Amino acid sequence: MLFTNRLKSNKGFVRAFKKGVYAANDAVVVYFVRNKTPYNNLGISVSKKIGNAVLRNRAKRIIRAAYRECEADIPIGYDMVFAAKPNINGKKSGDIAGFIKRRVIPAINKKALSK
């Protein structure tokens, strides 16, 4: 990934969940918060409600692939946490990428302009 690091610390996840703005659809919720660095941090949260380990890992792969597809268009300097919903089973990475392009990127740009 070009401008992205992995978000690993619980502190980063909690900060995004509590202070971040979100955009959601039926398969995923994306929380994002400004991080004041020249790169993005990507975190993926998939609970056991999604299914067994195979389904959870598939959900993570789908989200990563969709993010990678849209990465060049996403503004830099944000912590982003993708939280999968149970409806992610059966979705393709193109569905999630379309959501990122239609809802997440405009939401980030709107938030950036309001500050």
LOBA-509178 format. One record per atom (N, C-alpha, C): x, y, z; atom name. Coordinates in nm, 4 decimals. Each point is the difference from the previous one (the first is absolute). Example, Ala and Ser with C-alpha at 12.3 -4.5 7.8 and 13.67 -1.06 7.14 Angstrom:
<sites>
SITE         x         y         z  atomo
SITE    1.3190   -0.5690    0.7800      N
SITE   -0.0890    0.1190    0.0000     CA
SITE    0.0900    0.1200    0.0000      C
SITE   -0.0350    0.1050   -0.0720      N
SITE    0.0820    0.1190    0.0060     CA
SITE   -0.0770    0.1090    0.0730      C
</sites>
This chain:
<sites>
SITE         x         y         z  atomo
SITE    0.0847   -0.1168    0.0000      N
SITE   -0.0847    0.1168    0.0000     CA
SITE    0.0897    0.1237    0.0000      C
SITE   -0.0353    0.0942   -0.0811      N
SITE    0.0855    0.1152   -0.0264     CA
SITE    0.0207    0.0911    0.1209      C
SITE   -0.1074    0.0573    0.0507      N
SITE    0.0098    0.1021    0.1039     CA
SITE   -0.0633   -0.0478    0.1300      C
SITE    0.0051   -0.1302    0.0261      N
SITE   -0.0761   -0.0544    0.1109     CA
SITE    0.0849   -0.0904    0.0874      C
SITE   -0.0174    0.0160    0.1306      N
SITE    0.0572   -0.0906    0.0991     CA
SITE   -0.1149   -0.0728    0.0679      C
SITE    0.0317   -0.1095    0.0680      N
SITE   -0.1020   -0.0724    0.0736     CA
SITE   -0.0214    0.0639    0.1354      C
SITE   -0.1237    0.0105    0.0395      N
SITE   -0.0363    0.0487    0.1322     CA
SITE   -0.0085   -0.1219    0.0899      C
SITE    0.0913   -0.0109    0.0957      N
SITE    0.0090   -0.1203    0.0819     CA
SITE   -0.0403    0.0232    0.1450      C
SITE    0.0213    0.1198    0.0498      N
SITE   -0.0208    0.0237    0.1429     CA
SITE   -0.1481    0.0167    0.0335      C
SITE   -0.0379   -0.0502    0.1133      N
SITE   -0.1367    0.0163    0.0478     CA
SITE   -0.0323    0.1480    0.0168      C
SITE    0.0982    0.0778    0.0397      N
SITE   -0.0181    0.1435    0.0192     CA
SITE   -0.0469    0.0679   -0.1296      C
SITE    0.0586   -0.0391   -0.1124      N
SITE   -0.0389    0.0551   -0.1295     CA
SITE   -0.1422   -0.0378   -0.0383      C
SITE   -0.0380   -0.1250    0.0262      N
SITE   -0.1355   -0.0447   -0.0301     CA
SITE   -0.1018    0.0754    0.0855      C
SITE    0.0267    0.0098    0.1297      N
SITE   -0.0925    0.0666    0.0910     CA
SITE   -0.0143    0.1478   -0.0380      C
SITE    0.1103    0.0633   -0.0367      N
SITE   -0.0040    0.1407   -0.0413     CA
SITE   -0.0892    0.0182   -0.1232      C
SITE    0.0123   -0.0899   -0.0964      N
SITE   -0.0829    0.0088   -0.1207     CA
SITE   -0.1472   -0.0247    0.0333      C
SITE   -0.0280   -0.0975    0.0863      N
SITE   -0.1383   -0.0306    0.0349     CA
SITE   -0.0652    0.1135    0.0784      C
SITE    0.0743    0.0615    0.0917      N
SITE   -0.0588    0.1015    0.0872     CA
SITE   -0.0016    0.1391   -0.0616      C
SITE    0.1089    0.0407   -0.0645      N
SITE    0.0112    0.1367   -0.0503     CA
SITE   -0.0209    0.0116   -0.1499      C
SITE   -0.0069   -0.1130   -0.0683      N
SITE   -0.0071    0.0021   -0.1448     CA
SITE   -0.1399    0.0226   -0.0530      C
SITE   -0.0052    0.0386   -0.1260      N
SITE   -0.1237    0.0125   -0.0752     CA
SITE   -0.0170   -0.1313   -0.0753      C
SITE   -0.1230   -0.0402   -0.0276      N
SITE   -0.0178   -0.1282   -0.0661     CA
SITE   -0.0890    0.0112   -0.1225      C
SITE    0.0177   -0.0959   -0.0869      N
SITE   -0.0868   -0.0214   -0.1156     CA
SITE   -0.0325   -0.1485   -0.0014      C
SITE   -0.1249   -0.0347   -0.0308      N
SITE   -0.0399   -0.1401    0.0104     CA
SITE   -0.0879   -0.0416   -0.1166      C
SITE    0.0044   -0.1287   -0.0297      N
SITE   -0.0977   -0.0633   -0.0879     CA
SITE   -0.0381   -0.1327    0.0632      C
SITE   -0.0621   -0.0886   -0.0758      N
SITE   -0.0481   -0.1233    0.0593     CA
SITE    0.1103   -0.1010    0.0305      C
SITE    0.1196    0.0178   -0.0551      N
SITE    0.1070   -0.0981    0.0169     CA
SITE    0.1137    0.0465    0.0893      C
SITE    0.0220    0.1315    0.0099      N
SITE    0.1170    0.0493    0.0721     CA
SITE   -0.0261    0.1411    0.0532      C
SITE    0.0660    0.0312    0.1115      N
SITE    0.0002    0.1351    0.0558     CA
SITE    0.1445    0.0473   -0.0004      C
SITE    0.0225    0.1229   -0.0448      N
SITE    0.1350    0.0553   -0.0050     CA
SITE    0.0063    0.1195    0.0932      C
SITE    0.0882   -0.0073    0.0983      N
SITE    0.0257    0.1112    0.0911     CA
SITE    0.1310    0.0650   -0.0425      C
SITE    0.0032    0.1316   -0.0055      N
SITE    0.1245    0.0673   -0.0375     CA
SITE    0.0199    0.1230    0.0855      C
SITE    0.1266    0.0243    0.0322      N
SITE    0.0384    0.1146    0.0816     CA
SITE    0.1368    0.0474   -0.0482      C
SITE    0.0219    0.1301    0.0025      N
SITE    0.1256    0.0592   -0.0460     CA
SITE    0.1131   -0.0446    0.0910      C
SITE    0.1187   -0.0306   -0.0566      N
SITE    0.1105   -0.0469    0.0829     CA
SITE    0.1249    0.0872   -0.0066      C
SITE   -0.0003    0.1068   -0.0800      N
SITE    0.1105    0.0970   -0.0063     CA
SITE    0.1325   -0.0625   -0.0417      C
SITE   -0.0037   -0.0996   -0.0873      N
SITE    0.1204   -0.0612   -0.0541     CA
SITE   -0.0110   -0.0027   -0.1524      C
SITE    0.1102   -0.0202   -0.0703      N
SITE   -0.0060   -0.0011   -0.1469     CA
SITE   -0.0389   -0.1367   -0.0590      C
SITE   -0.0730   -0.0803    0.0743      N
SITE   -0.0457   -0.1293   -0.0499     CA
SITE   -0.1289   -0.0386    0.0719      C
SITE   -0.0712   -0.0970   -0.0529      N
SITE   -0.1213   -0.0518    0.0624     CA
SITE    0.0337   -0.1226    0.0831      C
SITE   -0.0818   -0.0244    0.0999      N
SITE    0.0073   -0.1232    0.0779     CA
SITE   -0.1299   -0.0757   -0.0227      C
SITE    0.0100   -0.1268   -0.0372      N
SITE   -0.1172   -0.0812   -0.0292     CA
SITE   -0.0149   -0.1086    0.1047      C
SITE   -0.1183   -0.0068    0.0609      N
SITE   -0.0329   -0.1059    0.0945     CA
SITE   -0.1261   -0.0708   -0.0465      C
SITE   -0.0055   -0.1295    0.0218      N
SITE   -0.1168   -0.0786   -0.0385     CA
SITE   -0.0477   -0.0775    0.1221      C
SITE   -0.1281    0.0156    0.0304      N
SITE   -0.0593   -0.0678    0.1140     CA
SITE   -0.1097   -0.0933   -0.0501      C
SITE    0.0174   -0.1297    0.0280      N
SITE   -0.0976   -0.0998   -0.0423     CA
SITE   -0.0322   -0.0857    0.1216      C
SITE   -0.1245    0.0041    0.0453      N
SITE   -0.0363   -0.0736    0.1210     CA
SITE   -0.0416   -0.1427   -0.0332      C
SITE   -0.0203   -0.0789    0.1029      N
SITE   -0.0404   -0.1391   -0.0172     CA
SITE   -0.1433   -0.0116   -0.0505      C
SITE   -0.0751    0.1111    0.0021      N
SITE   -0.1358   -0.0025   -0.0537     CA
SITE    0.0001   -0.0241   -0.1506      C
SITE    0.1126    0.0264   -0.0643      N
SITE    0.0119   -0.0191   -0.1445     CA
SITE   -0.0029   -0.1481   -0.0349      C
SITE    0.0602   -0.0819    0.0836      N
SITE    0.0025   -0.1436   -0.0264     CA
SITE    0.1292   -0.0612    0.0492      C
SITE    0.0340   -0.1150   -0.0563      N
SITE    0.1210   -0.0702    0.0428     CA
SITE    0.1251    0.0700   -0.0544      C
SITE    0.1159   -0.0543    0.0292      N
SITE    0.1263    0.0638   -0.0366     CA
SITE    0.0136    0.0191   -0.1503      C
SITE   -0.0498   -0.0944   -0.0766      N
SITE    0.0095    0.0107   -0.1463     CA
SITE   -0.0772    0.1219   -0.0489      C
SITE   -0.1211    0.0190    0.0506      N
SITE   -0.0819    0.1141   -0.0422     CA
SITE    0.0572    0.1327    0.0495      C
SITE    0.0557    0.0003    0.1201      N
SITE    0.0598    0.1237    0.0524     CA
SITE    0.1219    0.0399   -0.0825      C
SITE    0.0852   -0.0969   -0.0338      N
SITE    0.1174    0.0310   -0.0815     CA
SITE   -0.0397    0.0427   -0.1405      C
SITE   -0.1046   -0.0589   -0.0553      N
SITE   -0.0487    0.0421   -0.1311     CA
SITE   -0.0490    0.1437    0.0052      C
SITE   -0.0710    0.0369    0.1062      N
SITE   -0.0483    0.1373    0.0150     CA
SITE    0.1177    0.0978    0.0047      C
SITE    0.1049   -0.0370    0.0724      N
SITE    0.1187    0.0867    0.0067     CA
SITE    0.0665    0.0138   -0.1364      C
SITE    0.0087   -0.1099   -0.0735      N
SITE    0.0606    0.0051   -0.1339     CA
SITE   -0.0821    0.0878   -0.0937      C
SITE   -0.1321   -0.0099    0.0067      N
SITE   -0.0874    0.0819   -0.0844     CA
SITE    0.0188    0.1475    0.0313      C
SITE    0.0038    0.0344    0.1279      N
SITE    0.0166    0.1399    0.0399     CA
SITE    0.1365    0.0520   -0.0438      C
SITE    0.1058   -0.0782    0.0213      N
SITE    0.1339    0.0424   -0.0424     CA
SITE    0.0082    0.0212   -0.1508      C
SITE   -0.0596   -0.0896   -0.0771      N
SITE    0.0021    0.0119   -0.1460     CA
SITE   -0.0763    0.1242   -0.0457      C
SITE   -0.1136    0.0273    0.0617      N
SITE   -0.0778    0.1188   -0.0355     CA
SITE    0.0757    0.1271    0.0362      C
SITE    0.0646    0.0004    0.1156      N
SITE    0.0778    0.1163    0.0408     CA
SITE    0.1161    0.0227   -0.0971      C
SITE    0.0684   -0.1075   -0.0362      N
SITE    0.1133    0.0094   -0.0921     CA
SITE   -0.0439    0.0567   -0.1342      C
SITE   -0.1189   -0.0374   -0.0442      N
SITE   -0.0529    0.0486   -0.1276     CA
SITE   -0.0269    0.1512    0.0034      C
SITE   -0.0398    0.0506    0.1149      N
SITE   -0.0378    0.1413    0.0134     CA
SITE    0.1076    0.0856    0.0660      C
SITE    0.1119   -0.0584    0.0354      N
SITE    0.0994    0.0688    0.0823     CA
SITE    0.0503    0.1305   -0.0604      C
SITE    0.0178    0.0052   -0.1295      N
SITE    0.0518    0.1212   -0.0638     CA
SITE   -0.0967    0.1175    0.0122      C
SITE   -0.1292   -0.0273    0.0143      N
SITE   -0.1010    0.1048    0.0092     CA
SITE   -0.0275    0.0459    0.1428      C
SITE    0.0418   -0.0770    0.0975      N
SITE   -0.0296    0.0320    0.1409     CA
SITE    0.0964    0.1076    0.0482      C
SITE   -0.0517    0.1070    0.0621      N
SITE    0.0881    0.1036    0.0545     CA
SITE    0.0965   -0.0574    0.1033      C
SITE    0.1182    0.0593    0.0086      N
SITE    0.1051   -0.0498    0.0888     CA
SITE   -0.0082    0.0703    0.1351      C
SITE    0.0337   -0.0735    0.1058      N
SITE    0.0058    0.0567    0.1339     CA
SITE   -0.1145   -0.0415    0.0895      C
SITE   -0.0534   -0.1202   -0.0191      N
SITE   -0.1135   -0.0461    0.0788     CA
SITE    0.0255   -0.1386    0.0570      C
SITE   -0.0562   -0.0232    0.1193      N
SITE   -0.0116   -0.1347    0.0545     CA
SITE   -0.1371   -0.0500   -0.0435      C
SITE   -0.0054   -0.1148   -0.0630      N
SITE   -0.1261   -0.0553   -0.0481     CA
SITE   -0.0179   -0.1399    0.0563      C
SITE   -0.1168   -0.0247    0.0578      N
SITE   -0.0320   -0.1320    0.0528     CA
SITE   -0.1245   -0.0501   -0.0723      C
SITE    0.0129   -0.1144   -0.0654      N
SITE   -0.1120   -0.0653   -0.0672     CA
SITE   -0.0541   -0.1061    0.0941      C
SITE   -0.1271    0.0103    0.0352      N
SITE   -0.0649   -0.0996    0.0850     CA
SITE   -0.1011   -0.0756   -0.0865      C
SITE    0.0223   -0.1291   -0.0158      N
SITE   -0.0860   -0.0817   -0.0854     CA
SITE   -0.1308   -0.0325    0.0707      C
SITE   -0.1080   -0.0047   -0.0783      N
SITE   -0.1309   -0.0422    0.0486     CA
SITE   -0.0292   -0.1402   -0.0551      C
SITE   -0.0956   -0.0705    0.0588      N
SITE   -0.0293   -0.1360   -0.0484     CA
SITE   -0.0392   -0.0074   -0.1474      C
SITE   -0.0512    0.1066   -0.0582      N
SITE   -0.0383   -0.0019   -0.1412     CA
SITE    0.1192    0.0023   -0.0943      C
SITE    0.1207    0.0068    0.0515      N
SITE    0.1169    0.0005   -0.0886     CA
SITE    0.0190   -0.1357   -0.0667      C
SITE   -0.0545   -0.1056    0.0599      N
SITE    0.0091   -0.1329   -0.0614     CA
SITE   -0.0769    0.0017   -0.1317      C
SITE    0.0667   -0.0382   -0.1062      N
SITE   -0.0621   -0.0003   -0.1321     CA
SITE    0.0283    0.1251   -0.0811      C
SITE    0.0639    0.0994    0.0591      N
SITE    0.0357    0.1226   -0.0731     CA
SITE    0.1332   -0.0194   -0.0703      C
SITE    0.0210    0.0793   -0.1019      N
SITE    0.1261    0.0000   -0.0739     CA
SITE    0.0770    0.1275    0.0359      C
SITE    0.1296   -0.0003   -0.0276      N
SITE    0.0806    0.1182    0.0307     CA
SITE   -0.0456    0.1197   -0.0821      C
SITE   -0.0545   -0.0225   -0.1188      N
SITE   -0.0508    0.1098   -0.0826     CA
SITE   -0.1174    0.0715    0.0656      C
SITE   -0.0838   -0.0751    0.0730      N
SITE   -0.1114    0.0621    0.0718     CA
SITE    0.0510    0.0938    0.1081      C
SITE    0.0991   -0.0445    0.0742      N
SITE    0.0571    0.0822    0.1074     CA
SITE    0.0767    0.1176   -0.0599      C
SITE    0.0716   -0.0230   -0.1106      N
SITE    0.0735    0.1092   -0.0656     CA
SITE   -0.0967    0.1072   -0.0492      C
SITE   -0.1126   -0.0409   -0.0541      N
SITE   -0.1015    0.0970   -0.0422     CA
SITE   -0.0510    0.0824    0.1164      C
SITE   -0.0208   -0.0656    0.1143      N
SITE   -0.0421    0.0728    0.1201     CA
SITE    0.1061    0.1003    0.0430      C
SITE    0.1263   -0.0398   -0.0047      N
SITE    0.1082    0.0910    0.0384     CA
SITE    0.0017    0.1215   -0.0917      C
SITE   -0.0145   -0.0236   -0.1304      N
SITE    0.0032    0.1115   -0.0955     CA
SITE   -0.1210    0.0898    0.0113      C
SITE   -0.1190   -0.0582    0.0218      N
SITE   -0.1234    0.0792    0.0037     CA
SITE   -0.0261    0.0672    0.1330      C
SITE    0.0364   -0.0639    0.1115      N
SITE   -0.0388    0.0522    0.1302     CA
SITE    0.1163    0.0430    0.0881      C
SITE    0.1055   -0.0812    0.0068      N
SITE    0.1077    0.0268    0.0951     CA
SITE    0.0857    0.1177   -0.0443      C
SITE    0.0474   -0.0012   -0.1236      N
SITE    0.0870    0.1082   -0.0476     CA
SITE   -0.0719    0.1349    0.0051      C
SITE   -0.1268    0.0113   -0.0466      N
SITE   -0.0694    0.1285    0.0158     CA
SITE   -0.0192    0.0410    0.1462      C
SITE   -0.0222   -0.0976    0.0887      N
SITE   -0.0157    0.0324    0.1419     CA
SITE    0.1296    0.0540    0.0588      C
SITE    0.1130   -0.0590   -0.0394      N
SITE    0.1300    0.0489    0.0472     CA
SITE    0.0251    0.1403   -0.0535      C
SITE   -0.0271    0.0213   -0.1275      N
SITE    0.0212    0.1330   -0.0586     CA
SITE   -0.0909    0.1041    0.0642      C
SITE   -0.1237   -0.0375    0.0294      N
SITE   -0.0929    0.0916    0.0657     CA
SITE    0.0497    0.0368    0.1401      C
SITE    0.0482   -0.0997    0.0723      N
SITE    0.0538    0.0239    0.1350     CA
SITE    0.1225    0.0881   -0.0066      C
SITE    0.0868   -0.0215   -0.1000      N
SITE    0.1217    0.0792   -0.0139     CA
SITE   -0.0338    0.1455   -0.0325      C
SITE   -0.1028    0.0226   -0.0807      N
SITE   -0.0380    0.1369   -0.0366     CA
SITE   -0.0661    0.0737    0.1151      C
SITE   -0.0649   -0.0735    0.0896      N
SITE   -0.0707    0.0656    0.1118     CA
SITE    0.0945    0.0500    0.1078      C
SITE    0.1252   -0.0480   -0.0025      N
SITE    0.0955    0.0442    0.1030     CA
SITE    0.0748    0.1213   -0.0391      C
</sites>
